[in-house]
């Protein structure tokens, strides 16, 4: 009689990724863990299981792995695909190898495309029946992992490889096999947005472009659709190859208002985590507004000057602790201070800065009378699909180096939801400029007939 295998999902919504705890009969295997391993250890404790193996599907480019530290803390075997020259002890596995964790068995399948050495793990129960496949950045739900993260010179080769990897998964696995990807839940590692929270091989045959298109069409469309990805990705592979340092989740040392002002005047990164509308209503001049939400770590990591000292302002210590955890996941560790509490007190008597928050209805009204400058900070592909007539498009991640292109005077800033535009508004908020934050869904602009 076969032992039932349980697959528990560990969601990291801020990065759009999933890790997995696979367990049966008190034994567990962890696949693609994030750096904050306390979540994994707590889940294992709740499940009453002992982790015997920690597995990676590939060397990650969008987060710092917790695999190395987890394996060391609990004495588990660390399993990584063969082919990369890594700076730490591990077990290198290749196509056809098996990871045997008692009632949990995983067969290694080489599935290149997202990276050269990427593998998937075919999950079998104690009766040798296939119950799932952990696909990392290969077959995702209704899409595939992007193929350009290792450099333009490899993109076409890896795109063809990705096509064949997905076909191999579909050909060799039963129709009812559950598909458990790491990416595809908002991660920029996904070639296109994924669909659904769960899927099977049978469903992928109907929805995955690698299985519904011919090879060249798939490759051409995948490459044509690849947009920009966060700049911090350039550092993740390097860190993961060398071996990440243990995580530090301690609260950064508090700084007083005088020191806060000194850091701002010195041009250091001082980030306000409060809600974007609260920031707009009143903030310390020279700070940047990055609301702590699901988009926070992606965009701060994208814009951050890598390695620079970073000070956090929050409503309270819990908010700062949450931000520290998010930032640690992408290796932003140089947090040199924090300040929490009443924003007026943090300003030490200096006047707070503020700007107006509006919606697309208000913008429509002013466009009919005295049209202001409109700045669209969505990506260029989004802009090409439809935009407000006369708007200037500067994607958020390009704004700091293209700020001279922003029109003078009053400027209304928008994106698709209000999050990216709130960051842009904080970047533009200076004494010589009037900023209006459009905190609204772009769907509303379409309903109002503002989009061409």
ChimeraX attribute file (.defattr): number of C-alpha atoms within 10 A of each C-alpha:
attribute: neighborCount
match mode: 1-to-1
recipient: residues
	/A:1	5
	/A:2	11
	/A:3	12
	/A:4	16
	/A:5	20
	/A:6	17
	/A:7	18
	/A:8	16
	/A:9	16
	/A:10	20
	/A:11	16
	/A:12	19
	/A:13	14
	/A:14	18
	/A:15	24
	/A:16	20
	/A:17	26
	/A:18	23
	/A:19	23
	/A:20	23
	/A:21	23
	/A:22	21
	/A:23	25
	/A:24	21
	/A:25	15
	/A:26	13
	/A:27	19
	/A:28	27
	/A:29	26
	/A:30	26
	/A:31	24
	/A:32	26
	/A:33	28
	/A:34	24
	/A:35	27
	/A:36	22
	/A:37	19
	/A:38	12
	/A:39	14
	/A:40	22
	/A:41	18
	/A:42	11
	/A:43	16
	/A:44	22
	/A:45	12
	/A:46	9
	/A:47	17
	/A:48	14
	/A:49	19
	/A:50	18
	/A:51	25
	/A:52	18
	/A:53	22
	/A:54	27
	/A:55	26
	/A:56	25
	/A:57	27
	/A:58	25
	/A:59	25
	/A:60	23
	/A:61	23
	/A:62	26
	/A:63	24
	/A:64	29
	/A:65	29
	/A:66	25
	/A:67	29
	/A:68	26
	/A:69	21
	/A:70	26
	/A:71	21
	/A:72	12
	/A:73	11
	/A:74	14
	/A:75	13
	/A:76	19
	/A:77	21
	/A:78	22
	/A:79	21
	/A:80	26
	/A:81	24
	/A:82	18
	/A:83	12
	/A:84	13
	/A:85	8
	/A:86	16
	/A:87	12
	/A:88	12
	/A:89	12
	/A:90	17
	/A:91	12
	/A:92	14
	/A:93	21
	/A:94	17
	/A:95	16
	/A:96	12
	/A:97	14
	/A:98	16
	/A:99	20
	/A:100	14
	/A:101	17
	/A:102	15
	/A:103	20
	/A:104	24
	/A:105	23
	/A:106	24
	/A:107	21
	/A:108	22
	/A:109	24
	/A:110	23
	/A:111	30
	/A:112	25
	/A:113	30
	/A:114	32
	/A:115	27
	/A:116	21
	/A:117	20
	/A:118	27
	/A:119	30
	/A:120	28
	/A:121	27
	/A:122	23
	/A:123	24
	/A:124	21
	/A:125	20
	/A:126	17
	/A:127	13
	/A:128	13
	/A:129	13
	/A:130	19
	/A:131	19
	/A:132	23
	/A:133	25
	/A:134	26
	/A:135	26
	/A:136	30
	/A:137	31
	/A:138	32
	/A:139	34
	/A:140	29
	/A:141	27
	/A:142	21
	/A:143	24
	/A:144	31
	/A:145	30
	/A:146	27
	/A:147	31
	/A:148	23
	/A:149	19
	/A:150	15
	/A:151	8
	/A:152	10
	/A:153	9
	/A:154	15
	/A:155	21
	/A:156	17
	/A:157	16
	/A:158	22
	/A:159	28
	/A:160	19
	/A:161	22
	/A:162	30
	/A:163	25
	/A:164	18
	/A:165	24
	/A:166	26
	/A:167	16
	/A:168	14
	/A:169	22
	/A:170	19
	/A:171	12
	/A:172	9
	/A:173	17
	/A:174	16
	/A:175	14
	/A:176	14
	/A:177	21
	/A:178	21
	/A:179	24
	/A:180	25
	/A:181	27
	/A:182	30
	/A:183	28
	/A:184	31
	/A:185	24
	/A:186	18
	/A:187	23
	/A:188	24
	/A:189	28
	/A:190	26
	/A:191	23
	/A:192	20
	/A:193	16
	/A:194	19
	/A:195	15
	/A:196	9
	/A:197	9
	/A:198	12
	/A:199	18
	/A:200	18
	/A:201	25
	/A:202	16
	/A:203	17
	/A:204	22
	/A:205	18
	/A:206	11
	/A:207	15
	/A:208	21
	/A:209	21
	/A:210	27
	/A:211	19
	/A:212	13
	/A:213	13
	/A:214	11
	/A:215	17
	/A:216	13
	/A:217	12
	/A:218	20
	/A:219	24
	/A:220	13
	/A:221	12
	/A:222	22
	/A:223	16
	/A:224	9
	/A:225	13
	/A:226	16
	/A:227	14
	/A:228	12
	/A:229	17
	/A:230	16
	/A:231	18
	/A:232	23
	/A:233	21
	/A:234	14
	/A:235	16
	/A:236	21
	/A:237	21
	/A:238	16
	/A:239	20
	/A:240	22
	/A:241	17
	/A:242	12
	/A:243	19
	/A:244	20
	/A:245	15
	/A:246	14
	/A:247	17
	/A:248	13
	/A:249	16
	/A:250	11
	/A:251	18
	/A:252	20
	/A:253	11
	/A:254	17
	/A:255	18
	/A:256	15
	/A:257	18
	/A:258	11
	/A:259	12
	/A:260	25
	/A:261	21
	/A:262	11
	/A:263	19
	/A:264	18
	/A:265	12
	/A:266	9
	/A:267	11
	/A:268	18
	/A:269	20
	/A:270	24
	/A:271	21
	/A:272	28
	/A:273	24
	/A:274	21
	/A:275	17
	/A:276	23
	/A:277	17
	/A:278	15
	/A:279	24
	/A:280	22
	/A:281	13
	/A:282	15
	/A:283	23
	/A:284	25
	/A:285	19
	/A:286	21
	/A:287	26
	/A:288	26
	/A:289	27
	/A:290	25
	/A:291	25
	/A:292	20
	/A:293	16
	/A:294	16
	/A:295	17
	/A:296	21
	/A:297	23
	/A:298	23
	/A:299	19
	/A:300	21
	/A:301	18
	/A:302	18
	/A:303	16
	/A:304	16
	/A:305	14
	/A:306	15
	/A:307	11
	/A:308	14
	/A:309	17
	/A:310	20
	/A:311	25
	/A:312	27
	/A:313	27
	/A:314	23
	/A:315	16
	/A:316	15
	/A:317	17
	/A:318	12
	/A:319	16
	/A:320	25
	/A:321	18
	/A:322	15
	/A:323	21
	/A:324	21
	/A:325	21
	/A:326	24
	/A:327	21
	/A:328	23
	/A:329	23
	/A:330	24
	/A:331	23
	/A:332	22
	/A:333	19
	/A:334	15
	/A:335	20
	/A:336	17
	/A:337	20
	/A:338	24
	/A:339	24
	/A:340	21
	/A:341	12
	/A:342	11
	/A:343	20
	/A:344	15
	/A:345	13
	/A:346	21
	/A:347	19
	/A:348	15
	/A:349	9
	/A:350	11
	/A:351	12
	/A:352	16
	/A:353	18
	/A:354	21
	/A:355	18
	/A:356	13
	/A:357	20
	/A:358	16
	/A:359	19
	/A:360	22
	/A:361	16
	/A:362	11
	/A:363	18
	/A:364	15
	/A:365	11
	/A:366	12
	/A:367	14
	/A:368	8
	/A:369	8
	/A:370	8
	/A:371	13
	/A:372	16
	/A:373	18
	/A:374	23
	/A:375	26
	/A:376	25
	/A:377	28
	/A:378	21
	/A:379	18
	/A:380	14
	/A:381	13
	/A:382	15
	/A:383	20
	/A:384	11
	/A:385	9
	/A:386	13
	/A:387	19
	/A:388	18
	/A:389	10
	/A:390	12
	/A:391	17
	/A:392	18
	/A:393	23
	/A:394	22
	/A:395	23
	/A:396	21
	/A:397	22
	/A:398	13
	/A:399	18
	/A:400	14
	/A:401	9
	/A:402	12
	/A:403	12
	/A:404	9
	/A:405	12
	/A:406	16
	/A:407	14
	/A:408	11
	/A:409	11
	/A:410	14
	/A:411	20
	/A:412	23
	/A:413	27
	/A:414	30
	/A:415	26
	/A:416	21
	/A:417	16
	/A:418	21
	/A:419	26
	/A:420	24
	/A:421	27
	/A:422	29
	/A:423	22
	/A:424	28
	/A:425	27
	/A:426	25
	/A:427	18
	/A:428	21
	/A:429	20
	/A:430	14
	/A:431	8
	/A:432	10
	/A:433	13
	/A:434	17
	/A:435	23
	/A:436	24
	/A:437	27
	/A:438	28
	/A:439	22
	/A:440	20
	/A:441	16
	/A:442	22
	/A:443	12
	/A:444	16
	/A:445	19
	/A:446	15
	/A:447	11
	/A:448	12
	/A:449	10
	/A:450	18
	/A:451	15
	/A:452	12
